[in-house]
Amino acid sequence: MDWRDKLGAMKADLPEGEEPVVVSQENKSKGKQKEPIRIELDKRKGKPATLLSEFQESDDELKEIAKLLKVKCSSGGSSRDGEILIQGDFRKKIAEILLDLGYKVKRINF
């Protein structure tokens, strides 16, 4: 029995009329973001840091995006005041991730 059979059996056990809700990254893409997000390299105490600014999302959405980027880049960082700071130079990787999420990106110092 492979995973498809197990999934089919689980789906058959669901009550009638209820379908499972699937949340994907495409469903979470840009709520009210009209302007492109700025991605630039910054130096913090002599070490490189990727700075994302001009977010128009709420603080909760900003923290969720920051968490996703930190996990994808395997790095630390923070989010506050409409900006996300990721430790290290991940400009290209972050630009690809944000484009996949449906955001417009303005690249600075690429």
SULCORVEN-V861098 format. One record per helix or strand. SS is the DSSP state (A for helix, B for strand). FROM is the first residue (numbers start at 1). TO is the last residue. If there is no record, write none. Layout:
SS:FROM:TO / SS:FROM:TO
//
This chain:
A:3:12 / B:37:44 / B:47:53 / A:59:73 / B:77:80 / B:83:88 / A:91:101 / B:105:107
//
